[in-house]
C-alpha cells in the first residue's frame, strides 16, 4: 500500500480546515485518507484529539466568527484552577456566542448565548476562547461558591508565584475595576454567585488552596486572616506566610504535596518554621487533610486559643 502524499508544509500542524487545505491544492481524496482524523465536519487533525487542549483546538477550527470556547474548558485553557475532579478528566465542550449567533450543531457541543456587548473572544495558542473573566462566569455554573471564589482570587492576583495562569499581565482584573466588571455582566445567568465570590475574593493570593483555607476559616467563625502579610524574622529575612493574624503573632502556611516530596523544599520549610519559633511567632503548617473533619476542628481550636486567649 502506498503511503499518503505528504501534506504541504503549512498544514503540518495539529489540525487544519478542509477549506485551508483546498486552497493549498490538497485533493478531496487526500483529505479523506486514513492517516487524517475528522473530529468535525470540515476539520482534519493529524492525531485523534485526546487532551482538553487538543479537543479545544479541533473545535476552534470548526467555529465560525462570533463563537468561542467557554465554560470549564475555557477556564482550563487560561490555567484557572479547578477542583481535582475537573482537572483529572475531560470536561464538556461548550461554546459561547451572542443572541444573534448560530447554534453550533456539533455532537457533544453545547451552545450558550449572551448579549453582544458582553461577548469577548480572544485567541490563545490558536484557539478562539472567551476572555478569562467570561471563562470564570461561564465556568461558575459548574462550581460551588468556594471554587468560584478561587477563580476570582486567581484573576485578582498580582503575584508571579501563582502557578499555571496564562495571563500576560497580572492582575488580569484590578480590584478597582471589579464593580465595573460586575455591572457590565450583571444580567448574565449565574452572576449572583459570581458577585458573592468577588465579595469574598482578595488580591495577592498565591495558590488555590490558600483561598480555600481562608474561606473555610471565615466560614467556621474565625476573623478573616490577612493575605501574604510580611514579617521580619530574627535573622533579618522577610517572610510572607500565606495567611496570618498579625495582632496574635499567628500565621498559617498551606503546604502542597511537593513540600514533602521535594527534599530541598522540605528542609527549607523546616528551617523557616524554626525561624518563626525563634522570632516569637506561631506558624501553623497545614495540608489538605487538615481542612476536613476532626483535623480541621483541631486547627480551629488551636487558632481560637491563639486569637482569644483565656485571661
Phi and psi restraints in degrees (value plus and minus 20) as a CYANA .aco file:
   2 UNK   PHI     -93.3   -53.3
   2 UNK   PSI     124.6   164.6
   3 UNK   PHI     -92.1   -52.1
   3 UNK   PSI     127.0   167.0
   4 UNK   PHI     -79.7   -39.7
   4 UNK   PSI     129.1   169.1
   5 UNK   PHI     -79.8   -39.8
   5 UNK   PSI     112.7   152.7
   6 UNK   PHI     -77.8   -37.8
   6 UNK   PSI     123.4   163.4
   7 UNK   PHI     -97.1   -57.1
   7 UNK   PSI     135.4   175.4
   8 UNK   PHI     -77.3   -37.3
   8 UNK   PSI     130.9   170.9
   9 UNK   PHI     -74.3   -34.3
   9 UNK   PSI     -57.5   -17.5
  10 UNK   PHI     -85.2   -45.2
  10 UNK   PSI     -37.9     2.1
  11 UNK   PHI    -121.9   -81.9
  11 UNK   PSI     -18.4    21.6
  12 UNK   PHI    -104.6   -64.6
  12 UNK   PSI      52.0    92.0
  13 UNK   PHI    -165.8  -125.8
  13 UNK   PSI    -194.8  -154.8
  14 UNK   PHI     -79.9   -39.9
  14 UNK   PSI     -57.0   -17.0
  15 UNK   PHI    -187.8  -147.8
  15 UNK   PSI     147.7   187.7
  16 UNK   PHI    -180.2  -140.2
  16 UNK   PSI     145.7   185.7
  17 UNK   PHI    -112.6   -72.6
  17 UNK   PSI     134.4   174.4
  18 UNK   PHI     -84.6   -44.6
  18 UNK   PSI     -55.0   -15.0
  19 UNK   PHI     -81.7   -41.7
  19 UNK   PSI     -62.0   -22.0
  20 UNK   PHI     -82.0   -42.0
  20 UNK   PSI     -62.7   -22.7
  21 UNK   PHI     -87.0   -47.0
  21 UNK   PSI     -60.2   -20.2
  22 UNK   PHI     -85.0   -45.0
  22 UNK   PSI     -55.4   -15.4
  23 UNK   PHI     -83.4   -43.4
  23 UNK   PSI     -45.8    -5.8
  24 UNK   PHI    -113.7   -73.7
  24 UNK   PSI     -11.4    28.6
  25 UNK   PHI      68.2   108.2
  25 UNK   PSI      -7.5    32.5
  26 UNK   PHI     -98.2   -58.2
  26 UNK   PSI     111.7   151.7
  27 UNK   PHI     -95.7   -55.7
  27 UNK   PSI     139.9   179.9
  28 UNK   PHI     -83.0   -43.0
  28 UNK   PSI     -57.9   -17.9
  29 UNK   PHI     -84.7   -44.7
  29 UNK   PSI     -55.7   -15.7
  30 UNK   PHI     -86.7   -46.7
  30 UNK   PSI     -57.2   -17.2
  31 UNK   PHI     -88.9   -48.9
  31 UNK   PSI     -41.2    -1.2
  32 UNK   PHI    -114.7   -74.7
  32 UNK   PSI     -16.2    23.8
  33 UNK   PHI     -86.2   -46.2
  33 UNK   PSI     135.2   175.2
  34 UNK   PHI     -91.4   -51.4
  34 UNK   PSI     -32.6     7.4
  35 UNK   PHI    -102.5   -62.5
  35 UNK   PSI     -25.6    14.4
  36 UNK   PHI    -130.0   -90.0
  36 UNK   PSI     121.8   161.8
  37 UNK   PHI    -119.0   -79.0
  37 UNK   PSI     131.9   171.9
  38 UNK   PHI    -142.9  -102.9
  38 UNK   PSI      57.0    97.0
  39 UNK   PHI     -86.3   -46.3
  39 UNK   PSI     -50.9   -10.9
  40 UNK   PHI    -163.5  -123.5
  40 UNK   PSI     139.0   179.0
  41 UNK   PHI     -79.3   -39.3
  41 UNK   PSI     108.5   148.5
  42 UNK   PHI      61.8   101.8
  42 UNK   PSI     -11.7    28.3
  43 UNK   PHI    -145.7  -105.7
  43 UNK   PSI     118.7   158.7
  44 UNK   PHI    -148.3  -108.3
  44 UNK   PSI     122.7   162.7
  45 UNK   PHI    -151.2  -111.2
  45 UNK   PSI     130.7   170.7
  46 UNK   PHI     -94.0   -54.0
  46 UNK   PSI     -55.3   -15.3
  47 UNK   PHI    -140.5  -100.5
  47 UNK   PSI     133.1   173.1
  48 UNK   PHI     -86.8   -46.8
  48 UNK   PSI     104.0   144.0
  49 UNK   PHI     -81.6   -41.6
  49 UNK   PSI     104.7   144.7
  50 UNK   PHI    -141.2  -101.2
  50 UNK   PSI     -71.9   -31.9
  51 UNK   PHI     -91.1   -51.1
  51 UNK   PSI     144.0   184.0
  52 UNK   PHI     -81.0   -41.0
  52 UNK   PSI     -59.1   -19.1
  53 UNK   PHI     -87.6   -47.6
  53 UNK   PSI     -59.6   -19.6
  54 UNK   PHI     -84.0   -44.0
  54 UNK   PSI     -60.3   -20.3
  55 UNK   PHI     -85.8   -45.8
  55 UNK   PSI     -60.2   -20.2
  56 UNK   PHI     -86.2   -46.2
  56 UNK   PSI     -59.1   -19.1
  57 UNK   PHI     -83.7   -43.7
  57 UNK   PSI     -65.2   -25.2
  58 UNK   PHI     -83.8   -43.8
  58 UNK   PSI     -62.6   -22.6
  59 UNK   PHI     -83.3   -43.3
  59 UNK   PSI     -61.8   -21.8
  60 UNK   PHI     -78.7   -38.7
  60 UNK   PSI     -54.8   -14.8
  61 UNK   PHI     -85.6   -45.6
  61 UNK   PSI     -46.9    -6.9
  62 UNK   PHI    -108.8   -68.8
  62 UNK   PSI     -28.8    11.2
  63 UNK   PHI    -105.9   -65.9
  63 UNK   PSI     117.0   157.0
  64 UNK   PHI     -97.9   -57.9
  64 UNK   PSI     152.0   192.0
  65 UNK   PHI     -78.4   -38.4
  65 UNK   PSI     130.0   170.0
  66 UNK   PHI      63.7   103.7
  66 UNK   PSI      -9.7    30.3
  67 UNK   PHI    -150.6  -110.6
  67 UNK   PSI     128.8   168.8
  68 UNK   PHI    -173.0  -133.0
  68 UNK   PSI     130.3   170.3
  69 UNK   PHI     -83.0   -43.0
  69 UNK   PSI     116.9   156.9
  70 UNK   PHI    -160.1  -120.1
  70 UNK   PSI    -189.2  -149.2
  71 UNK   PHI      49.1    89.1
  71 UNK   PSI    -171.3  -131.3
  72 UNK   PHI     -81.3   -41.3
  72 UNK   PSI     -54.6   -14.6
  73 UNK   PHI     -86.2   -46.2
  73 UNK   PSI     -60.0   -20.0
  74 UNK   PHI     -83.6   -43.6
  74 UNK   PSI     -61.2   -21.2
  75 UNK   PHI     -79.8   -39.8
  75 UNK   PSI     -62.8   -22.8
  76 UNK   PHI     -82.1   -42.1
  76 UNK   PSI     -63.4   -23.4
  77 UNK   PHI     -82.3   -42.3
  77 UNK   PSI     -56.8   -16.8
  78 UNK   PHI    -100.5   -60.5
  78 UNK   PSI     -21.6    18.4
  79 UNK   PHI      58.0    98.0
  79 UNK   PSI      -4.9    35.1
  80 UNK   PHI     -89.4   -49.4
  80 UNK   PSI     120.2   160.2
  81 UNK   PHI     -91.0   -51.0
  81 UNK   PSI     123.2   163.2
  82 UNK   PHI    -154.3  -114.3
  82 UNK   PSI     139.2   179.2
  83 UNK   PHI     -77.6   -37.6
  83 UNK   PSI     134.3   174.3
  84 UNK   PHI     -74.2   -34.2
  84 UNK   PSI     -56.8   -16.8
  85 UNK   PHI     -80.8   -40.8
  85 UNK   PSI     -50.7   -10.7
  86 UNK   PHI    -108.9   -68.9
  86 UNK   PSI     -52.0   -12.0
  87 UNK   PHI     -85.8   -45.8
  87 UNK   PSI     -54.0   -14.0
  88 UNK   PHI    -116.4   -76.4
  88 UNK   PSI     -16.3    23.7
  89 UNK   PHI    -162.9  -122.9
  89 UNK   PSI     146.0   186.0
  90 UNK   PHI     -87.4   -47.4
  90 UNK   PSI     123.0   163.0
  91 UNK   PHI    -125.9   -85.9
  91 UNK   PSI     144.2   184.2
  92 UNK   PHI     -85.1   -45.1
  92 UNK   PSI     129.0   169.0
  93 UNK   PHI    -106.4   -66.4
  93 UNK   PSI     108.3   148.3
  94 UNK   PHI    -158.4  -118.4
  94 UNK   PSI     120.1   160.1
  95 UNK   PHI    -145.1  -105.1
  95 UNK   PSI     119.1   159.1
  96 UNK   PHI    -131.0   -91.0
  96 UNK   PSI     120.2   160.2
  97 UNK   PHI    -165.5  -125.5
  97 UNK   PSI    -196.3  -156.3
  98 UNK   PHI    -110.0   -70.0
  98 UNK   PSI     153.6   193.6
  99 UNK   PHI     -81.2   -41.2
  99 UNK   PSI     -46.5    -6.5
 100 UNK   PHI    -104.7   -64.7
 100 UNK   PSI     -32.8     7.2
 101 UNK   PHI     -94.1   -54.1
 101 UNK   PSI     135.1   175.1
 102 UNK   PHI    -101.1   -61.1
 102 UNK   PSI     131.1   171.1
 103 UNK   PHI     -92.2   -52.2
 103 UNK   PSI     117.4   157.4
 104 UNK   PHI    -103.2   -63.2
 104 UNK   PSI      93.0   133.0
 105 UNK   PHI    -112.2   -72.2
 105 UNK   PSI      47.5    87.5
 106 UNK   PHI    -144.2  -104.2
 106 UNK   PSI     119.6   159.6
 107 UNK   PHI     -81.4   -41.4
 107 UNK   PSI     110.4   150.4
 108 UNK   PHI      60.1   100.1
 108 UNK   PSI     -11.5    28.5
 109 UNK   PHI    -135.4   -95.4
 109 UNK   PSI     106.5   146.5
 110 UNK   PHI    -120.6   -80.6
 110 UNK   PSI     116.1   156.1
 111 UNK   PHI    -126.3   -86.3
 111 UNK   PSI     112.1   152.1
 112 UNK   PHI    -142.9  -102.9
 112 UNK   PSI     134.9   174.9
 113 UNK   PHI    -147.8  -107.8
 113 UNK   PSI     128.5   168.5
 114 UNK   PHI    -159.9  -119.9
 114 UNK   PSI     154.4   194.4
 115 UNK   PHI     -83.4   -43.4
 115 UNK   PSI     125.1   165.1
 116 UNK   PHI     -77.2   -37.2
 116 UNK   PSI     -55.7   -15.7
 117 UNK   PHI     -92.2   -52.2
 117 UNK   PSI     -32.3     7.7
 118 UNK   PHI    -117.7   -77.7
 118 UNK   PSI     -34.7     5.3
 119 UNK   PHI     -94.2   -54.2
 119 UNK   PSI     111.3   151.3
 120 UNK   PHI    -156.2  -116.2
 120 UNK   PSI      92.4   132.4
 121 UNK   PHI    -132.0   -92.0
 121 UNK   PSI     107.6   147.6
 122 UNK   PHI    -143.3  -103.3
 122 UNK   PSI     154.7   194.7
 123 UNK   PHI    -140.4  -100.4
 123 UNK   PSI     109.7   149.7
 124 UNK   PHI    -151.8  -111.8
 124 UNK   PSI      94.7   134.7
 125 UNK   PHI      31.7    71.7
 125 UNK   PSI      20.6    60.6
 126 UNK   PHI      62.3   102.3
 126 UNK   PSI     -14.4    25.6
 127 UNK   PHI    -130.0   -90.0
 127 UNK   PSI     107.6   147.6
 128 UNK   PHI     -92.8   -52.8
 128 UNK   PSI      98.0   138.0
 129 UNK   PHI    -159.4  -119.4
 129 UNK   PSI     129.9   169.9
 130 UNK   PHI     -87.8   -47.8
 130 UNK   PSI     143.2   183.2
 131 UNK   PHI     -82.9   -42.9
 131 UNK   PSI     139.4   179.4
 132 UNK   PHI     -74.5   -34.5
 132 UNK   PSI     -55.7   -15.7
 133 UNK   PHI     -87.1   -47.1
 133 UNK   PSI     -62.0   -22.0
 134 UNK   PHI     -90.9   -50.9
 134 UNK   PSI     -48.8    -8.8
 135 UNK   PHI     -81.7   -41.7
 135 UNK   PSI     -63.6   -23.6
 136 UNK   PHI     -81.3   -41.3
 136 UNK   PSI     -67.9   -27.9
 137 UNK   PHI     -81.7   -41.7
 137 UNK   PSI     -66.6   -26.6
 138 UNK   PHI     -96.6   -56.6
 138 UNK   PSI     -46.1    -6.1
 139 UNK   PHI     -99.1   -59.1
 139 UNK   PSI     -44.6    -4.6
 140 UNK   PHI     -82.7   -42.7
 140 UNK   PSI     -44.5    -4.5
 141 UNK   PHI     -83.6   -43.6
 141 UNK   PSI     -40.4    -0.4
 142 UNK   PHI    -119.6   -79.6
 142 UNK   PSI     -24.0    16.0
 143 UNK   PHI    -136.8   -96.8
 143 UNK   PSI     135.8   175.8
 144 UNK   PHI    -103.1   -63.1
 144 UNK   PSI     157.6   197.6
 145 UNK   PHI     -82.4   -42.4
 145 UNK   PSI     -57.6   -17.6
 146 UNK   PHI     -79.1   -39.1
 146 UNK   PSI     -69.6   -29.6
 147 UNK   PHI     -95.9   -55.9
 147 UNK   PSI     -47.2    -7.2
 148 UNK   PHI     -84.8   -44.8
 148 UNK   PSI     -56.5   -16.5
 149 UNK   PHI     -86.8   -46.8
 149 UNK   PSI     -55.7   -15.7
 150 UNK   PHI     -78.3   -38.3
 150 UNK   PSI     -65.4   -25.4
 151 UNK   PHI     -85.0   -45.0
 151 UNK   PSI     -58.7   -18.7
 152 UNK   PHI     -82.7   -42.7
 152 UNK   PSI     -64.5   -24.5
 153 UNK   PHI     -78.4   -38.4
 153 UNK   PSI     -58.9   -18.9
 154 UNK   PHI     -85.3   -45.3
 154 UNK   PSI     -56.6   -16.6
 155 UNK   PHI     -90.2   -50.2
 155 UNK   PSI     -50.8   -10.8
 156 UNK   PHI    -107.6   -67.6
 156 UNK   PSI     -35.3     4.7
 157 UNK   PHI     -90.8   -50.8
 157 UNK   PSI     120.5   160.5
 158 UNK   PHI    -125.5   -85.5
 158 UNK   PSI     -12.1    27.9
 159 UNK   PHI    -105.4   -65.4
 159 UNK   PSI     113.0   153.0
 160 UNK   PHI    -103.0   -63.0
 160 UNK   PSI     -17.4    22.6
 161 UNK   PHI    -112.5   -72.5
 161 UNK   PSI     -23.6    16.4
 162 UNK   PHI    -101.0   -61.0
 162 UNK   PSI      88.1   128.1
 163 UNK   PHI     -95.4   -55.4
 163 UNK   PSI     126.2   166.2
 164 UNK   PHI      74.3   114.3
 164 UNK   PSI     -39.0     1.0
 165 UNK   PHI     -90.6   -50.6
 165 UNK   PSI     117.0   157.0
 166 UNK   PHI    -125.2   -85.2
 166 UNK   PSI      19.8    59.8
 167 UNK   PHI    -116.0   -76.0
 167 UNK   PSI     118.8   158.8
 168 UNK   PHI     -91.9   -51.9
 168 UNK   PSI     -48.3    -8.3
 169 UNK   PHI    -150.6  -110.6
 169 UNK   PSI     119.4   159.4
 170 UNK   PHI    -144.2  -104.2
 170 UNK   PSI     119.1   159.1
 171 UNK   PHI     -93.2   -53.2
 171 UNK   PSI     131.2   171.2
 172 UNK   PHI     -90.2   -50.2
 172 UNK   PSI     -55.2   -15.2
 173 UNK   PHI    -146.4  -106.4
 173 UNK   PSI     100.9   140.9
 174 UNK   PHI     -98.3   -58.3
 174 UNK   PSI     129.3   169.3
 175 UNK   PHI     -78.0   -38.0
 175 UNK   PSI     -57.4   -17.4
 176 UNK   PHI     -94.3   -54.3
 176 UNK   PSI     -26.4    13.6
 177 UNK   PHI    -126.7   -86.7
 177 UNK   PSI     -19.7    20.3
 178 UNK   PHI     -81.7   -41.7
 178 UNK   PSI     -65.7   -25.7
 179 UNK   PHI     -79.4   -39.4
 179 UNK   PSI     -61.5   -21.5
 180 UNK   PHI     -84.8   -44.8
 180 UNK   PSI     -60.0   -20.0
 181 UNK   PHI     -82.2   -42.2
 181 UNK   PSI     -66.9   -26.9
 182 UNK   PHI     -84.0   -44.0
 182 UNK   PSI     -56.9   -16.9
 183 UNK   PHI     -88.3   -48.3
 183 UNK   PSI     -63.4   -23.4
 184 UNK   PHI     -83.9   -43.9
 184 UNK   PSI     -52.7   -12.7
 185 UNK   PHI    -124.5   -84.5
 185 UNK   PSI      -5.4    34.6
 186 UNK   PHI     -80.4   -40.4
 186 UNK   PSI     -47.2    -7.2
 187 UNK   PHI    -116.8   -76.8
 187 UNK   PSI     -13.1    26.9
 188 UNK   PHI    -100.6   -60.6
 188 UNK   PSI     121.5   161.5
 189 UNK   PHI     -77.7   -37.7
 189 UNK   PSI     116.6   156.6
 190 UNK   PHI      71.0   111.0
 190 UNK   PSI     -20.4    19.6
 191 UNK   PHI     -86.7   -46.7
 191 UNK   PSI     -48.9    -8.9
 192 UNK   PHI     -75.8   -35.8
 192 UNK   PSI     -60.3   -20.3
 193 UNK   PHI     -86.9   -46.9
 193 UNK   PSI     -61.9   -21.9
 194 UNK   PHI     -83.5   -43.5
 194 UNK   PSI     -61.3   -21.3
 195 UNK   PHI     -82.9   -42.9
 195 UNK   PSI     -63.0   -23.0
 196 UNK   PHI     -82.5   -42.5
 196 UNK   PSI     -57.7   -17.7
 197 UNK   PHI     -83.5   -43.5
 197 UNK   PSI     -62.6   -22.6
 198 UNK   PHI     -92.2   -52.2
 198 UNK   PSI     -44.7    -4.7
 199 UNK   PHI     -85.5   -45.5
 199 UNK   PSI     -49.0    -9.0
 200 UNK   PHI    -115.0   -75.0
 200 UNK   PSI     -32.4     7.6
 201 UNK   PHI     -95.9   -55.9
 201 UNK   PSI     133.9   173.9
 202 UNK   PHI    -157.8  -117.8
 202 UNK   PSI     132.6   172.6
 203 UNK   PHI    -104.2   -64.2
 203 UNK   PSI     142.1   182.1
 204 UNK   PHI      62.6   102.6
 204 UNK   PSI     -16.1    23.9
 205 UNK   PHI     -89.2   -49.2
 205 UNK   PSI     129.7   169.7
 206 UNK   PHI    -138.3   -98.3
 206 UNK   PSI     -20.0    20.0
 207 UNK   PHI    -183.8  -143.8
 207 UNK   PSI     135.8   175.8
 208 UNK   PHI     -80.2   -40.2
 208 UNK   PSI     -61.5   -21.5
 209 UNK   PHI     -92.3   -52.3
 209 UNK   PSI     -42.2    -2.2
 210 UNK   PHI     -83.7   -43.7
 210 UNK   PSI     -62.3   -22.3
 211 UNK   PHI     -81.6   -41.6
 211 UNK   PSI     -68.6   -28.6
 212 UNK   PHI     -83.1   -43.1
 212 UNK   PSI     -60.0   -20.0
 213 UNK   PHI     -81.3   -41.3
 213 UNK   PSI     -66.9   -26.9
 214 UNK   PHI     -79.5   -39.5
 214 UNK   PSI     -65.4   -25.4
 215 UNK   PHI     -83.9   -43.9
 215 UNK   PSI     -62.7   -22.7
 216 UNK   PHI     -90.1   -50.1
 216 UNK   PSI     -53.3   -13.3
 217 UNK   PHI     -84.5   -44.5
 217 UNK   PSI     -64.0   -24.0
 218 UNK   PHI     -87.0   -47.0
 218 UNK   PSI     -63.4   -23.4
 219 UNK   PHI     -84.3   -44.3
 219 UNK   PSI     -43.7    -3.7
 220 UNK   PHI    -104.3   -64.3
 220 UNK   PSI     -19.7    20.3
 221 UNK   PHI      81.6   121.6
 221 UNK   PSI     -17.8    22.2
 222 UNK   PHI    -103.6   -63.6
 222 UNK   PSI     136.8   176.8
 223 UNK   PHI     -80.6   -40.6
 223 UNK   PSI     134.9   174.9
 224 UNK   PHI     -92.0   -52.0
 224 UNK   PSI     107.3   147.3
 225 UNK   PHI     -95.4   -55.4
 225 UNK   PSI     137.7   177.7
 226 UNK   PHI    -100.0   -60.0
 226 UNK   PSI     120.6   160.6
 227 UNK   PHI    -108.7   -68.7
 227 UNK   PSI     106.5   146.5
 228 UNK   PHI      32.8    72.8
 228 UNK   PSI      28.7    68.7
 229 UNK   PHI     -95.9   -55.9
 229 UNK   PSI     110.5   150.5
 230 UNK   PHI    -100.1   -60.1
 230 UNK   PSI     114.0   154.0
 231 UNK   PHI    -151.0  -111.0
 231 UNK   PSI     124.9   164.9
 232 UNK   PHI    -118.4   -78.4
 232 UNK   PSI     101.8   141.8
 233 UNK   PHI    -107.1   -67.1
 233 UNK   PSI     152.6   192.6
 234 UNK   PHI     -83.5   -43.5
 234 UNK   PSI     -42.9    -2.9
 235 UNK   PHI    -111.7   -71.7
 235 UNK   PSI     -14.9    25.1
 236 UNK   PHI      72.7   112.7
 236 UNK   PSI     -28.7    11.3
 237 UNK   PHI     -95.0   -55.0
 237 UNK   PSI     132.6   172.6
 238 UNK   PHI    -122.1   -82.1
 238 UNK   PSI     105.1   145.1
 239 UNK   PHI    -133.0   -93.0
 239 UNK   PSI     131.5   171.5
 240 UNK   PHI    -151.4  -111.4
 240 UNK   PSI      64.2   104.2
 241 UNK   PHI     -82.4   -42.4
 241 UNK   PSI     135.8   175.8
 242 UNK   PHI     -75.0   -35.0
 242 UNK   PSI     -69.3   -29.3
 243 UNK   PHI    -157.2  -117.2
 243 UNK   PSI     136.3   176.3
 244 UNK   PHI    -183.2  -143.2
 244 UNK   PSI     139.4   179.4
 245 UNK   PHI    -141.5  -101.5
 245 UNK   PSI      62.6   102.6
 246 UNK   PHI     -75.2   -35.2
 246 UNK   PSI     -55.5   -15.5
 247 UNK   PHI     -85.9   -45.9
 247 UNK   PSI     -41.4    -1.4
 248 UNK   PHI    -128.5   -88.5
 248 UNK   PSI     -10.7    29.3
 249 UNK   PHI      32.5    72.5
 249 UNK   PSI      16.1    56.1
 250 UNK   PHI    -143.6  -103.6
 250 UNK   PSI     112.4   152.4
 251 UNK   PHI    -156.0  -116.0
 251 UNK   PSI     140.2   180.2
 252 UNK   PHI    -153.5  -113.5
 252 UNK   PSI     114.4   154.4
 253 UNK   PHI    -142.4  -102.4
 253 UNK   PSI     110.5   150.5
 254 UNK   PHI    -112.3   -72.3
 254 UNK   PSI     110.8   150.8
 255 UNK   PHI    -137.7   -97.7
 255 UNK   PSI      95.0   135.0
 256 UNK   PHI     -94.7   -54.7
 256 UNK   PSI    -198.3  -158.3
 257 UNK   PHI     -79.7   -39.7
 257 UNK   PSI     -53.9   -13.9
 258 UNK   PHI     -86.8   -46.8
 258 UNK   PSI     -39.7     0.3
 259 UNK   PHI     -87.0   -47.0
 259 UNK   PSI     -46.5    -6.5
 260 UNK   PHI    -122.2   -82.2
 260 UNK   PSI     -46.7    -6.7
 261 UNK   PHI    -102.7   -62.7
 261 UNK   PSI     -46.7    -6.7
 262 UNK   PHI    -117.7   -77.7
 262 UNK   PSI      97.4   137.4
 263 UNK   PHI     -82.4   -42.4
 263 UNK   PSI     -61.6   -21.6
 264 UNK   PHI     -82.8   -42.8
 264 UNK   PSI     -62.4   -22.4
 265 UNK   PHI     -85.0   -45.0
 265 UNK   PSI     -61.5   -21.5
 266 UNK   PHI     -80.2   -40.2
 266 UNK   PSI     -66.0   -26.0
 267 UNK   PHI     -88.3   -48.3
 267 UNK   PSI     -57.3   -17.3
 268 UNK   PHI     -83.8   -43.8
 268 UNK   PSI     -63.2   -23.2
 269 UNK   PHI     -84.1   -44.1
 269 UNK   PSI     -59.3   -19.3
 270 UNK   PHI     -84.4   -44.4
 270 UNK   PSI     -63.9   -23.9
 271 UNK   PHI     -82.7   -42.7
 271 UNK   PSI     -61.4   -21.4
 272 UNK   PHI     -83.5   -43.5
 272 UNK   PSI     -61.7   -21.7
 273 UNK   PHI     -82.6   -42.6
 273 UNK   PSI     -57.7   -17.7
 274 UNK   PHI     -87.3   -47.3
 274 UNK   PSI     -56.8   -16.8
 275 UNK   PHI     -84.6   -44.6
 275 UNK   PSI     -58.9   -18.9
 276 UNK   PHI     -80.3   -40.3
 276 UNK   PSI     -65.7   -25.7
 277 UNK   PHI     -82.8   -42.8
 277 UNK   PSI     -64.9   -24.9
 278 UNK   PHI     -86.1   -46.1
 278 UNK   PSI     -42.9    -2.9
 279 UNK   PHI    -107.8   -67.8
 279 UNK   PSI     -16.9    23.1
 280 UNK   PHI      56.9    96.9
 280 UNK   PSI       3.2    43.2
 281 UNK   PHI    -133.6   -93.6
 281 UNK   PSI     126.9   166.9
 282 UNK   PHI    -118.5   -78.5
 282 UNK   PSI     103.8   143.8
 283 UNK   PHI    -138.0   -98.0
 283 UNK   PSI      99.4   139.4
 284 UNK   PHI    -121.8   -81.8
 284 UNK   PSI     101.3   141.3
 285 UNK   PHI    -122.3   -82.3
 285 UNK   PSI     100.8   140.8
 286 UNK   PHI    -133.7   -93.7
 286 UNK   PSI     130.9   170.9
 287 UNK   PHI    -141.0  -101.0
 287 UNK   PSI     156.5   196.5
 288 UNK   PHI     -76.9   -36.9
 288 UNK   PSI     -56.0   -16.0
 289 UNK   PHI     -89.4   -49.4
 289 UNK   PSI     -40.8    -0.8
 290 UNK   PHI     -96.4   -56.4
 290 UNK   PSI     -25.8    14.2
 291 UNK   PHI    -119.3   -79.3
 291 UNK   PSI      -6.6    33.4
 292 UNK   PHI    -155.2  -115.2
 292 UNK   PSI     129.5   169.5
 293 UNK   PHI      34.5    74.5
 293 UNK   PSI    -158.2  -118.2
 294 UNK   PHI     -85.5   -45.5
 294 UNK   PSI     -54.6   -14.6
 295 UNK   PHI     -86.6   -46.6
 295 UNK   PSI     -57.5   -17.5
 296 UNK   PHI     -88.3   -48.3
 296 UNK   PSI     -56.7   -16.7
 297 UNK   PHI     -80.3   -40.3
 297 UNK   PSI     -58.4   -18.4
 298 UNK   PHI     -86.5   -46.5
 298 UNK   PSI     -59.1   -19.1
 299 UNK   PHI     -81.4   -41.4
 299 UNK   PSI     -64.6   -24.6
 300 UNK   PHI     -83.2   -43.2
 300 UNK   PSI     -60.7   -20.7
 301 UNK   PHI     -82.8   -42.8
 301 UNK   PSI     -62.9   -22.9
 302 UNK   PHI     -83.3   -43.3
 302 UNK   PSI     -64.6   -24.6
 303 UNK   PHI     -88.1   -48.1
 303 UNK   PSI     -59.1   -19.1
 304 UNK   PHI     -81.9   -41.9
 304 UNK   PSI     -57.4   -17.4
 305 UNK   PHI     -85.1   -45.1
 305 UNK   PSI     -54.6   -14.6
 306 UNK   PHI     -93.8   -53.8
 306 UNK   PSI     -60.4   -20.4
 307 UNK   PHI    -101.5   -61.5
 307 UNK   PSI     -52.4   -12.4
 308 UNK   PHI    -149.0  -109.0
 308 UNK   PSI      47.9    87.9
 309 UNK   PHI     -84.6   -44.6
 309 UNK   PSI     122.6   162.6
 310 UNK   PHI     -93.1   -53.1
 310 UNK   PSI     116.3   156.3
